[in-house]
Amino acid sequence: MTVGPLIDIIAGARPNFMKVAPIIRALEAQTAAGGQLRYRLVHTGQHYDAAMSKSFFQQLGIPHPCVNLEVGSGTQAEQTGAIMVRYEALLISAPAQLCLVVGDVTSTMACAISAQKLHVPVAHVEAGIRSGDWTMPEEINRLVTDAITNWFFTTSDIANRNLTACGVAADRILFVGNTMIDTLLANMDRLRPPDFAAERKLTPGAYFVTTLHRPANVDQPATLSRLLEAIGNGARGMPIVFPAHPRTQKVIQNLAHLPANLLLVGPQPYLEFNWLVQNSKAVITDSGGVTEETTVMGIPCMTLRDSTERPETVEIGTNEILGTDPAALSGAMEKLFAGRWKRGAVPPLWDGRTGERIVAHLSRLLS
């Protein structure tokens, strides 16, 4: 019996789980239909919170990883080096025919480097996105990964143009859509409120959600305090649900004053977090992925950054870039409460079928 090509699917951090789930579903569907592609899910352990990882695998129907490299914490360089060493050892002992990486986390770049050095071709899902901000580790990861990628799976025409401008041949750029939106659309009817929603009497359209994790926004107590004060004042007494990473919570707990309407909670599982987003009045964030989900849900979104790697969420969707000056929130909130926020639309191919398109391309490329 002929054994089909083996694809390593790399996941290292929470956003990766959402992005690989539709690809895994599509691969399993092609196997059931007689296709030959095989996959090996490799969890690098870059994000190592066992409880949160477990909830994501369970909620999104992702199978248990075939391999866990168990890298754990460390500096950017320490994690990069450990992932490269451990993934190289895996490829030497059990080779794959393709390394498929997603997004822009450290694992994406590190596994792409190890694969190419062993002459294993690389496919990058979410290739070509750029913020132009080299102070962000993710931007460096994107640039390095795309410099050594063989096949580029893209989410937008903007990403296509970025790659073309870098000299990537057109036949290597495959516009497929957004796997994060595949996951969102597949789970919209399964979204559920977190336990605290009823207790805190969260009413649809009468609370805000905020997520902040960029070092420039959360690492300095004075900066974070000013942002939270501006968000609290702008919300006009409405609750502000803030699912905060434990590292950010440590900074918050040392602040002298917090807005009375701030509801600080731990990181939320996928279904609960997106229920909060779907039912909120608006989202205030410094995350790129959240701006994609708000765009599809039609929820107003304010981004506390000076740039975005997802400009389609601004040009087409519901997102606005406010910058990092807390004073900018006042005008944005005025516009929101006056009912003048833009309605937005959904970008092309963000239709829930991206995973199928990726697997169709992989079947052709690896045949």
C-alpha positions in Angstrom: 0.0 0.0 0.0 1.4 3.4 -1.0 1.9 5.8 1.9 1.0 9.4 1.2 3.0 12.5 1.9 3.3 13.5 5.6 2.6 17.2 6.5 3.8 18.6 9.8 1.3 21.1 11.1 3.0 23.4 13.6 1.1 24.9 16.6 2.8 26.8 19.4 0.4 29.4 20.8 -3.3 29.9 21.4 -3.9 31.7 18.1 -2.3 28.8 16.2 -5.0 26.4 17.5 -7.7 28.4 15.9 -5.8 28.5 12.6 -4.9 24.9 12.3 -8.3 23.4 13.3 -10.0 24.0 9.9 -6.9 22.6 8.1 -7.0 19.4 10.2 -10.7 19.0 9.6 -10.2 19.4 5.8 -7.3 16.9 5.8 -9.4 14.4 7.7 -12.2 14.9 5.2 -9.9 14.2 2.3 -8.6 11.1 4.0 -12.2 9.9 4.4 -12.8 10.5 0.7 -9.8 8.4 -0.2 -7.1 11.1 -0.3 -3.5 10.3 0.5 -2.3 13.3 2.5 -1.3 12.5 6.1 -0.5 15.0 8.9 1.4 15.1 12.2 0.3 17.8 14.6 3.4 19.2 16.3 2.8 21.3 19.5 6.0 23.2 20.3 4.9 24.0 23.8 5.6 27.7 23.3 2.4 28.5 25.2 2.4 25.9 28.0 -0.7 26.6 30.1 -2.1 23.1 30.2 -5.6 24.1 31.2 -6.0 26.7 28.4 -4.4 24.4 25.8 -6.7 21.6 26.9 -9.8 23.8 26.6 -8.9 24.9 23.1 -8.3 21.4 21.9 -11.6 20.2 23.4 -13.7 23.1 22.2 -12.3 23.3 18.7 -12.2 19.5 18.2 -8.5 19.4 17.6 -6.9 16.0 18.1 -4.3 15.5 20.7 -0.9 16.5 19.3 1.2 13.7 17.9 4.3 15.4 19.3 4.8 18.0 22.0 8.2 19.6 22.0 7.6 21.0 25.5 9.7 24.1 25.0 8.2 26.1 27.8 9.1 29.6 28.8 12.2 31.7 28.0 13.4 34.7 26.2 12.7 35.1 22.4 16.1 33.7 21.6 15.9 30.9 24.2 12.5 29.7 22.8 13.6 30.1 19.2 16.8 28.0 19.8 15.0 25.3 21.8 12.2 24.9 19.2 14.8 24.7 16.4 16.8 22.0 18.1 13.9 19.9 19.1 12.1 20.2 15.8 15.3 19.4 13.9 15.7 16.2 16.0 12.1 15.2 15.1 12.6 15.7 11.4 15.9 13.7 11.5 14.3 10.8 13.3 11.0 10.9 11.4 11.1 13.1 8.3 8.1 14.9 6.9 7.5 16.0 3.3 6.2 19.5 4.2 6.3 21.8 7.2 3.1 23.9 7.4 3.4 26.9 9.7 0.6 29.4 10.6 0.6 33.0 11.8 3.6 34.8 13.2 4.6 33.4 16.6 8.1 32.3 17.5 7.3 28.6 16.7 6.3 29.6 13.1 9.7 31.1 12.4 11.8 28.6 14.3 10.2 25.5 12.7 10.4 27.1 9.2 14.2 27.6 9.7 14.8 24.0 10.9 12.7 22.5 8.1 14.5 24.5 5.3 17.9 23.6 6.7 16.9 19.9 6.3 15.5 20.6 2.8 11.9 20.2 3.9 9.7 22.7 2.0 7.7 25.2 4.0 4.1 26.4 3.5 3.1 29.5 5.4 -0.6 30.1 6.3 -1.2 33.9 6.7 1.8 34.8 4.6 2.4 38.3 3.5 0.8 40.3 6.3 2.9 43.2 7.4 2.6 45.9 10.1 5.8 47.7 9.2 6.7 47.9 12.9 10.0 46.2 13.5 9.7 46.7 17.3 7.1 43.9 17.3 8.6 40.4 17.6 5.8 39.1 15.4 6.9 41.3 12.5 10.4 39.9 12.6 8.9 36.4 12.6 6.8 37.2 9.5 9.7 38.7 7.6 12.0 35.7 8.3 9.4 33.1 7.7 8.3 34.6 4.4 11.9 34.9 3.3 12.3 31.1 3.4 8.8 29.9 2.4 8.0 27.9 -0.6 4.2 28.3 -0.8 2.4 31.3 0.5 -1.3 30.9 1.6 -2.7 34.4 2.0 -5.7 36.1 3.6 -6.1 39.2 1.5 -5.1 40.9 -1.7 -3.1 43.3 0.4 -0.9 40.4 1.6 -0.7 39.2 -2.1 0.7 42.7 -3.1 3.1 42.7 -0.2 4.6 39.4 -1.4 4.7 40.5 -5.0 6.6 43.6 -4.0 9.2 41.4 -2.3 9.7 39.5 -5.6 7.6 36.3 -4.8 6.5 34.7 -8.1 2.7 34.7 -8.7 2.4 30.9 -8.9 3.7 30.6 -5.3 1.1 33.0 -3.9 -2.2 31.2 -3.1 -5.1 33.4 -2.0 -7.2 31.2 0.1 -8.9 33.3 2.8 -8.7 33.2 6.6 -8.7 30.0 8.6 -9.4 31.9 11.8 -12.7 32.9 10.3 -13.4 29.2 9.3 -13.1 28.4 13.0 -15.3 31.3 14.0 -18.1 30.6 11.6 -18.0 26.9 12.4 -18.6 27.7 16.1 -21.0 30.6 16.0 -23.9 28.5 17.1 -21.9 27.0 19.9 -20.8 30.2 21.6 -21.7 30.3 25.2 -21.5 32.8 28.1 -18.9 32.5 30.7 -20.0 31.6 34.2 -19.6 35.2 35.5 -21.9 36.8 32.8 -25.1 36.1 34.7 -23.6 36.9 38.0 -22.3 40.3 36.8 -25.6 40.8 34.8 -23.8 41.4 31.5 -26.5 42.6 29.1 -26.0 42.3 25.3 -24.8 45.6 23.9 -24.3 47.1 27.3 -20.7 46.3 28.1 -17.3 46.5 26.5 -14.5 43.9 26.0 -10.9 44.9 26.2 -7.8 42.8 25.5 -4.3 44.3 26.0 -1.1 42.3 25.8 1.5 44.3 23.8 4.5 45.1 25.9 4.3 48.8 25.0 0.8 48.9 26.5 1.0 46.7 29.5 4.6 46.4 30.8 4.8 49.9 32.3 2.3 50.5 35.1 1.9 54.2 34.4 1.1 53.5 30.7 -1.4 50.7 31.5 -3.0 52.9 34.2 -3.6 55.7 31.8 -5.1 53.4 29.2 -7.4 51.7 31.7 -8.5 55.1 33.1 -9.3 56.4 29.6 -11.3 53.2 28.8 -13.1 53.4 32.1 -14.1 57.0 31.6 -15.1 56.5 27.9 -17.4 53.5 28.7 -19.9 55.8 30.5 -20.4 53.5 33.4 -20.8 50.3 31.3 -18.9 47.3 32.5 -15.5 46.6 30.8 -14.7 42.9 30.7 -10.9 42.5 30.6 -9.7 38.9 30.2 -6.1 39.5 31.2 -3.0 37.2 30.9 -1.6 36.4 34.4 1.5 38.5 33.6 -0.7 41.5 32.9 -2.8 40.8 36.0 0.4 41.1 38.1 0.9 44.6 36.7 -2.7 45.6 37.2 -2.8 44.4 40.8 0.0 46.8 41.6 -1.8 49.8 40.2 -3.0 52.4 42.8 -6.3 52.9 41.1 -8.6 51.0 38.8 -11.8 52.1 37.1 -14.8 51.0 39.2 -16.4 49.5 36.1 -13.5 47.3 35.2 -14.2 43.6 35.4 -10.9 41.8 35.5 -11.1 38.1 34.6 -8.6 35.4 33.5 -8.0 34.3 29.9 -11.2 32.9 28.5 -11.7 29.7 26.5 -12.6 30.2 22.8 -16.3 29.8 23.0 -16.8 32.0 26.0 -14.5 34.7 24.8 -16.2 35.0 21.4 -19.6 35.0 23.1 -18.4 38.1 25.0 -17.2 39.7 21.8 -20.4 38.9 19.9 -22.6 40.4 22.6 -20.5 43.5 23.4 -21.1 47.1 22.5 -17.5 47.3 21.2 -14.1 45.9 21.7 -11.0 47.8 22.6 -7.8 45.8 21.9 -4.2 45.7 20.7 -4.6 42.3 19.2 -4.6 41.6 15.4 -6.7 38.4 15.5 -9.5 40.0 17.5 -9.9 42.7 14.9 -10.6 39.9 12.3 -13.3 38.3 14.5 -15.0 41.7 15.2 -15.0 42.5 11.5 -16.9 39.3 10.7 -19.3 39.7 13.7 -19.9 43.4 12.8 -18.8 44.6 16.2 -17.1 48.0 16.5 -13.4 47.7 17.3 -10.9 50.2 18.5 -7.2 49.2 18.2 -4.7 50.8 20.6 -1.7 50.6 18.3 0.0 52.8 15.7 -0.2 50.2 12.9 -1.8 47.0 11.9 -0.8 44.0 9.9 -4.5 43.5 9.0 -5.4 46.7 7.2 -8.4 45.0 5.6 -10.1 45.1 9.0 -9.9 48.9 8.7 -10.4 49.4 5.0 -13.3 46.9 4.8 -14.2 45.9 8.3 -15.3 47.5 11.6 -11.8 48.3 13.0 -10.2 51.7 13.6 -6.6 52.4 14.5 -6.5 54.9 17.4 -2.8 54.8 18.3 -1.4 54.5 21.8 -2.4 57.9 23.1 -5.2 57.3 25.6 -6.7 60.7 24.7 -7.7 59.3 21.3 -10.3 57.1 23.0 -12.5 60.0 23.9 -13.4 60.9 20.3 -13.8 57.3 19.3 -16.2 56.7 22.2 -18.2 59.8 21.3 -18.6 58.5 17.8 -19.6 55.1 19.0 -22.3 56.3 21.5 -23.6 58.8 18.8 -24.3 55.8 16.6 -21.8 56.9 13.9 -19.5 53.9 13.9 -19.1 52.4 10.5 -21.0 49.2 9.7 -18.2 47.4 7.8 -18.2 44.4 5.6 -16.6 41.0 5.4 -13.4 40.7 3.2 -13.3 38.4 0.2 -13.0 34.6 0.9 -13.5 35.0 4.6 -16.3 32.5 4.1 -15.5 29.5 6.2 -14.0 27.4 3.4 -10.3 28.4 3.6 -9.2 25.0 5.1 -10.7 23.2 2.2 -8.9 25.4 -0.3 -5.6 25.0 1.5 -5.9 21.2 1.4 -6.9 21.2 -2.3 -3.7 23.2 -3.0 -1.6 20.8 -0.9 -3.0 17.8 -2.7 -2.0 19.3 -6.0 1.4 20.5 -4.8 2.4 17.2 -3.1 1.0 14.9 -5.7 
